[in-house]
Amino acid sequence: MTQPSCRQVPCPQCGTLSEWRPENKWRPFCSERCKLIDLGCWADESYKLPVQEPDEGINSPDRNG
């Protein structure tokens, strides 16, 4: 009888395949190192979400209506 294979996902930081299972305490990362590097990127604001500025005319106090 064959055992079911464990799902493998690429590490978001380095791309190495890591097992997605409860025993991998760093999932989806492959190691604690990659997890800490990613956390550091968020902390120093290297990762940013795109923001679209609202149109000036929509909330203008001079607008009649």
C-alpha positions in Angstrom: 0.0 0.0 0.0 1.4 3.4 -0.9 1.2 6.4 1.5 -0.5 9.5 0.4 2.1 12.1 -0.8 2.4 15.3 1.2 1.6 18.5 -0.6 4.6 20.6 -1.4 4.5 24.3 -1.9 7.3 26.8 -2.9 8.7 28.9 -0.1 7.5 32.5 -0.7 11.0 33.7 0.1 13.4 31.5 -1.7 11.3 29.2 -3.8 12.5 25.9 -2.3 9.7 23.3 -2.1 8.6 22.7 1.5 6.1 20.2 2.8 2.7 21.6 3.8 2.0 19.6 7.0 1.6 20.4 10.7 5.1 19.1 11.4 6.6 22.0 9.4 6.2 24.7 12.0 7.5 27.4 9.5 5.0 26.6 6.7 4.6 28.0 4.1 8.3 28.8 4.4 11.0 26.2 4.2 12.9 27.4 7.3 12.8 29.8 10.2 15.4 31.9 8.3 13.1 32.5 5.4 10.2 33.3 7.7 12.3 35.9 9.6 13.5 37.4 6.3 9.9 37.8 5.1 8.9 39.3 8.5 11.7 41.8 8.3 10.6 42.9 4.8 7.1 43.7 6.2 8.6 45.5 9.2 10.8 47.8 7.1 8.0 48.4 4.6 9.7 46.7 1.7 6.3 45.2 0.8 3.6 47.7 -0.1 0.1 47.3 -1.3 -0.8 49.4 -4.2 -3.2 52.3 -3.4 -5.2 54.2 -5.9 -5.7 57.8 -4.8 -9.3 59.1 -5.1 -10.2 61.5 -7.8 -9.8 65.1 -6.6 -13.3 66.2 -7.9 -15.3 63.5 -6.0 -14.6 64.8 -2.4 -14.0 68.4 -3.3 -15.7 70.8 -0.8 -16.2 73.3 -3.7 -18.4 70.9 -5.6 -22.1 71.8 -5.9 -24.6 69.1 -5.1 
